[in-house]
């Protein structure tokens, strides 16, 4: 969040990897049975919301451009 808050307008190629990281961390919480059931359930609900909005990005041309930019930056 600090990376995004330092710029006035975060760009999609910066946000997508962060969303992936948050999703992975929520998956870890869901699968951690040492956590309370209500915490795991809240994480599961959060994943459903993230998936809902992430699915919208797949329909966007900007998403595809952002993914290309992201991989270009990795080179």
N, C-alpha and C positions, 0 to 999 in steps of 0.2 A: 504494500500500500504506500510505502514511503516513495517508491520509484514513481508511482502514478501521481502522487500528490505534489511532486516537485515541478511538474509541467502543468500548464494551464488546461490543455486539452490532451488527454491520453489518446494515443493512436491505437487502432485495432490490433496492429501487429505487436504492440506492447502488452495489450490486455489479454489476448488469447492464451499465451503461455501461463499467465498468472491464474486465469480461470482453470486451466488444466491442473495446475499445482493445488489450488483450493479443492478441486474435485477429488484429487488423489488423497489429500489429507482427510477429507470427509469420508472417503471410502475406508481409510484406516480406522476412523472412529467407529463406523458402522460394524466393522469386523472385529473390534476389540471388545470381547465379552466381559472384560473386567470393568467396563464402564456401565453406568446405570442404563436400564432399558430406555428410559425417557430421553437420555442424552443420545443414544444410538438412533432412536426414532426421530429426534430433531435433526440429526445429521442426515438421515434418510430423506426427510422432507426437504432439507436444503439441497440435496443432490437432485431431487425431482424438479425444483425450481431452476437450478442451474441448467439442467438438461433441457428444460422447456425453452429457455432463452438461447441456449447454445444451438438448439435445433434451428432457430430462426437465422442464425449466422450462416448455416449451410446453404440457405436460399439466396444469400447476398453475394453480389459480384465483388463487393469490397472485401468480404471474407477471403475469397480466393486470391485476390491481389495481396492481402495481408499475409497469407500463408506463404506466398511466393517471396514476399519481402523478408519474412522471418527466416526462411531457408537460405536466402541470398546473404543475409547478415551472418549466418553461421559459417559461410565459406571463408 
